Amino acid sequence: MRLRVEFTTEPFDLDEAPPHAVVAREVVQTADLDAVDVGPFGNTAEGRADEVLTAVDALLRRSLAAGATRVSLQVNVIGEETTGAAEGER
């Protein structure tokens, strides 16, 4: 299964990225994910379910430890994982 996670951390600071936001972005940028999009008001990442869920766990733990008072996230199933053999048989 493939998942997409969208998340934001609070409190916001429009002058510079707060430590919790930097940590959250670092988690997804260094995780074994297929696609990561980091923005000032929201972030997304996609990948295999295990990798996304591992990243979400680290994201929550590390951003809360770094001062986040709220983490909003949404996880969507975006497809099924396919293997090379299964694709070749279709």
PyMOL CGO cylinders between C-alpha atoms (Angstrom):
from pymol import cmd
from pymol.cgo import CYLINDER

trace = [
    CYLINDER, 0.00, 0.00, 0.00, 1.15, 3.54, -0.76, 0.3, 1, 1, 1, 1, 1, 1,
    CYLINDER, 1.15, 3.54, -0.76, 0.31, 6.49, 1.47, 0.3, 1, 1, 1, 1, 1, 1,
    CYLINDER, 0.31, 6.49, 1.47, 0.44, 10.28, 1.33, 0.3, 1, 1, 1, 1, 1, 1,
    CYLINDER, 0.44, 10.28, 1.33, 0.77, 12.30, 4.52, 0.3, 1, 1, 1, 1, 1, 1,
    CYLINDER, 0.77, 12.30, 4.52, 0.03, 16.02, 4.70, 0.3, 1, 1, 1, 1, 1, 1,
    CYLINDER, 0.03, 16.02, 4.70, 1.03, 17.85, 7.86, 0.3, 1, 1, 1, 1, 1, 1,
    CYLINDER, 1.03, 17.85, 7.86, 1.60, 21.16, 9.60, 0.3, 1, 1, 1, 1, 1, 1,
    CYLINDER, 1.60, 21.16, 9.60, 3.07, 21.99, 12.99, 0.3, 1, 1, 1, 1, 1, 1,
    CYLINDER, 3.07, 21.99, 12.99, 2.14, 24.88, 15.25, 0.3, 1, 1, 1, 1, 1, 1,
    CYLINDER, 2.14, 24.88, 15.25, 2.64, 27.48, 16.59, 0.3, 1, 1, 1, 1, 1, 1,
    CYLINDER, 2.64, 27.48, 16.59, 3.38, 29.35, 13.38, 0.3, 1, 1, 1, 1, 1, 1,
    CYLINDER, 3.38, 29.35, 13.38, 6.12, 31.94, 13.10, 0.3, 1, 1, 1, 1, 1, 1,
    CYLINDER, 6.12, 31.94, 13.10, 6.04, 34.00, 9.92, 0.3, 1, 1, 1, 1, 1, 1,
    CYLINDER, 6.04, 34.00, 9.92, 9.50, 35.50, 10.47, 0.3, 1, 1, 1, 1, 1, 1,
    CYLINDER, 9.50, 35.50, 10.47, 11.46, 32.24, 10.62, 0.3, 1, 1, 1, 1, 1, 1,
    CYLINDER, 11.46, 32.24, 10.62, 10.80, 28.52, 10.81, 0.3, 1, 1, 1, 1, 1, 1,
    CYLINDER, 10.80, 28.52, 10.81, 10.45, 27.46, 14.46, 0.3, 1, 1, 1, 1, 1, 1,
    CYLINDER, 10.45, 27.46, 14.46, 12.52, 24.51, 15.71, 0.3, 1, 1, 1, 1, 1, 1,
    CYLINDER, 12.52, 24.51, 15.71, 9.55, 22.11, 15.61, 0.3, 1, 1, 1, 1, 1, 1,
    CYLINDER, 9.55, 22.11, 15.61, 8.93, 22.90, 11.95, 0.3, 1, 1, 1, 1, 1, 1,
    CYLINDER, 8.93, 22.90, 11.95, 12.60, 22.44, 11.07, 0.3, 1, 1, 1, 1, 1, 1,
    CYLINDER, 12.60, 22.44, 11.07, 12.65, 19.07, 12.84, 0.3, 1, 1, 1, 1, 1, 1,
    CYLINDER, 12.65, 19.07, 12.84, 9.45, 17.89, 11.14, 0.3, 1, 1, 1, 1, 1, 1,
    CYLINDER, 9.45, 17.89, 11.14, 10.78, 18.80, 7.71, 0.3, 1, 1, 1, 1, 1, 1,
    CYLINDER, 10.78, 18.80, 7.71, 14.10, 17.13, 8.46, 0.3, 1, 1, 1, 1, 1, 1,
    CYLINDER, 14.10, 17.13, 8.46, 12.29, 13.91, 9.40, 0.3, 1, 1, 1, 1, 1, 1,
    CYLINDER, 12.29, 13.91, 9.40, 10.46, 13.64, 6.07, 0.3, 1, 1, 1, 1, 1, 1,
    CYLINDER, 10.46, 13.64, 6.07, 13.38, 14.86, 3.99, 0.3, 1, 1, 1, 1, 1, 1,
    CYLINDER, 13.38, 14.86, 3.99, 15.71, 12.19, 5.42, 0.3, 1, 1, 1, 1, 1, 1,
    CYLINDER, 15.71, 12.19, 5.42, 13.15, 9.36, 5.48, 0.3, 1, 1, 1, 1, 1, 1,
    CYLINDER, 13.15, 9.36, 5.48, 13.06, 6.69, 2.79, 0.3, 1, 1, 1, 1, 1, 1,
    CYLINDER, 13.06, 6.69, 2.79, 10.12, 8.29, 0.97, 0.3, 1, 1, 1, 1, 1, 1,
    CYLINDER, 10.12, 8.29, 0.97, 9.43, 8.65, -2.74, 0.3, 1, 1, 1, 1, 1, 1,
    CYLINDER, 9.43, 8.65, -2.74, 8.20, 12.24, -2.85, 0.3, 1, 1, 1, 1, 1, 1,
    CYLINDER, 8.20, 12.24, -2.85, 8.49, 15.11, -0.38, 0.3, 1, 1, 1, 1, 1, 1,
    CYLINDER, 8.49, 15.11, -0.38, 7.14, 18.65, -0.82, 0.3, 1, 1, 1, 1, 1, 1,
    CYLINDER, 7.14, 18.65, -0.82, 8.00, 21.14, 1.92, 0.3, 1, 1, 1, 1, 1, 1,
    CYLINDER, 8.00, 21.14, 1.92, 6.23, 24.49, 2.06, 0.3, 1, 1, 1, 1, 1, 1,
    CYLINDER, 6.23, 24.49, 2.06, 5.70, 27.35, 4.51, 0.3, 1, 1, 1, 1, 1, 1,
    CYLINDER, 5.70, 27.35, 4.51, 2.13, 26.36, 5.46, 0.3, 1, 1, 1, 1, 1, 1,
    CYLINDER, 2.13, 26.36, 5.46, 2.01, 22.65, 4.72, 0.3, 1, 1, 1, 1, 1, 1,
    CYLINDER, 2.01, 22.65, 4.72, 4.09, 19.67, 3.78, 0.3, 1, 1, 1, 1, 1, 1,
    CYLINDER, 4.09, 19.67, 3.78, 3.41, 16.42, 1.96, 0.3, 1, 1, 1, 1, 1, 1,
    CYLINDER, 3.41, 16.42, 1.96, 5.27, 13.16, 1.62, 0.3, 1, 1, 1, 1, 1, 1,
    CYLINDER, 5.27, 13.16, 1.62, 4.50, 9.91, -0.21, 0.3, 1, 1, 1, 1, 1, 1,
    CYLINDER, 4.50, 9.91, -0.21, 5.84, 6.40, -0.09, 0.3, 1, 1, 1, 1, 1, 1,
    CYLINDER, 5.84, 6.40, -0.09, 5.32, 2.81, 0.94, 0.3, 1, 1, 1, 1, 1, 1,
    CYLINDER, 5.32, 2.81, 0.94, 3.06, 2.42, 3.98, 0.3, 1, 1, 1, 1, 1, 1,
    CYLINDER, 3.06, 2.42, 3.98, 5.78, 1.20, 6.35, 0.3, 1, 1, 1, 1, 1, 1,
    CYLINDER, 5.78, 1.20, 6.35, 8.09, 4.08, 5.50, 0.3, 1, 1, 1, 1, 1, 1,
    CYLINDER, 8.09, 4.08, 5.50, 5.37, 6.72, 5.75, 0.3, 1, 1, 1, 1, 1, 1,
    CYLINDER, 5.37, 6.72, 5.75, 4.12, 5.37, 9.09, 0.3, 1, 1, 1, 1, 1, 1,
    CYLINDER, 4.12, 5.37, 9.09, 7.66, 5.23, 10.46, 0.3, 1, 1, 1, 1, 1, 1,
    CYLINDER, 7.66, 5.23, 10.46, 8.20, 8.84, 9.35, 0.3, 1, 1, 1, 1, 1, 1,
    CYLINDER, 8.20, 8.84, 9.35, 4.89, 9.93, 10.94, 0.3, 1, 1, 1, 1, 1, 1,
    CYLINDER, 4.89, 9.93, 10.94, 5.91, 8.35, 14.25, 0.3, 1, 1, 1, 1, 1, 1,
    CYLINDER, 5.91, 8.35, 14.25, 9.26, 10.17, 14.20, 0.3, 1, 1, 1, 1, 1, 1,
    CYLINDER, 9.26, 10.17, 14.20, 7.60, 13.39, 13.01, 0.3, 1, 1, 1, 1, 1, 1,
    CYLINDER, 7.60, 13.39, 13.01, 5.17, 13.41, 15.93, 0.3, 1, 1, 1, 1, 1, 1,
    CYLINDER, 5.17, 13.41, 15.93, 7.70, 12.47, 18.59, 0.3, 1, 1, 1, 1, 1, 1,
    CYLINDER, 7.70, 12.47, 18.59, 10.46, 14.82, 17.44, 0.3, 1, 1, 1, 1, 1, 1,
    CYLINDER, 10.46, 14.82, 17.44, 8.32, 17.87, 16.60, 0.3, 1, 1, 1, 1, 1, 1,
    CYLINDER, 8.32, 17.87, 16.60, 6.46, 17.68, 19.94, 0.3, 1, 1, 1, 1, 1, 1,
    CYLINDER, 6.46, 17.68, 19.94, 9.79, 17.36, 21.75, 0.3, 1, 1, 1, 1, 1, 1,
    CYLINDER, 9.79, 17.36, 21.75, 11.01, 20.43, 19.82, 0.3, 1, 1, 1, 1, 1, 1,
    CYLINDER, 11.01, 20.43, 19.82, 8.12, 22.59, 21.02, 0.3, 1, 1, 1, 1, 1, 1,
    CYLINDER, 8.12, 22.59, 21.02, 5.15, 21.95, 18.74, 0.3, 1, 1, 1, 1, 1, 1,
    CYLINDER, 5.15, 21.95, 18.74, 1.87, 22.55, 20.54, 0.3, 1, 1, 1, 1, 1, 1,
    CYLINDER, 1.87, 22.55, 20.54, -0.22, 21.09, 17.72, 0.3, 1, 1, 1, 1, 1, 1,
    CYLINDER, -0.22, 21.09, 17.72, 0.47, 18.78, 14.79, 0.3, 1, 1, 1, 1, 1, 1,
    CYLINDER, 0.47, 18.78, 14.79, -2.24, 18.46, 12.17, 0.3, 1, 1, 1, 1, 1, 1,
    CYLINDER, -2.24, 18.46, 12.17, -1.93, 15.59, 9.76, 0.3, 1, 1, 1, 1, 1, 1,
    CYLINDER, -1.93, 15.59, 9.76, -3.89, 13.66, 7.25, 0.3, 1, 1, 1, 1, 1, 1,
    CYLINDER, -3.89, 13.66, 7.25, -2.96, 10.28, 5.82, 0.3, 1, 1, 1, 1, 1, 1,
    CYLINDER, -2.96, 10.28, 5.82, -4.46, 9.02, 2.56, 0.3, 1, 1, 1, 1, 1, 1,
    CYLINDER, -4.46, 9.02, 2.56, -4.14, 5.72, 0.76, 0.3, 1, 1, 1, 1, 1, 1,
    CYLINDER, -4.14, 5.72, 0.76, -3.05, 6.62, -2.77, 0.3, 1, 1, 1, 1, 1, 1,
    CYLINDER, -3.05, 6.62, -2.77, -2.53, 3.18, -4.26, 0.3, 1, 1, 1, 1, 1, 1,
    CYLINDER, -2.53, 3.18, -4.26, -1.42, -0.36, -3.87, 0.3, 1, 1, 1, 1, 1, 1,
    CYLINDER, -1.42, -0.36, -3.87, 2.22, -1.38, -3.90, 0.3, 1, 1, 1, 1, 1, 1,
    CYLINDER, 2.22, -1.38, -3.90, 3.03, -3.51, -6.94, 0.3, 1, 1, 1, 1, 1, 1,
    CYLINDER, 3.03, -3.51, -6.94, 5.94, -5.85, -7.45, 0.3, 1, 1, 1, 1, 1, 1,
    CYLINDER, 5.94, -5.85, -7.45, 7.94, -6.18, -10.64, 0.3, 1, 1, 1, 1, 1, 1,
    CYLINDER, 7.94, -6.18, -10.64, 6.72, -9.75, -11.19, 0.3, 1, 1, 1, 1, 1, 1,
    CYLINDER, 6.72, -9.75, -11.19, 3.09, -8.78, -10.73, 0.3, 1, 1, 1, 1, 1, 1,
    CYLINDER, 3.09, -8.78, -10.73, 3.43, -5.89, -13.17, 0.3, 1, 1, 1, 1, 1, 1,
    CYLINDER, 3.43, -5.89, -13.17, 5.02, -8.16, -15.75, 0.3, 1, 1, 1, 1, 1, 1,
    CYLINDER, 5.02, -8.16, -15.75, 2.17, -10.65, -15.51, 0.3, 1, 1, 1, 1, 1, 1,
    CYLINDER, 2.17, -10.65, -15.51, -0.52, -8.09, -16.33, 0.3, 1, 1, 1, 1, 1, 1,
]
cmd.load_cgo(trace, "trace")
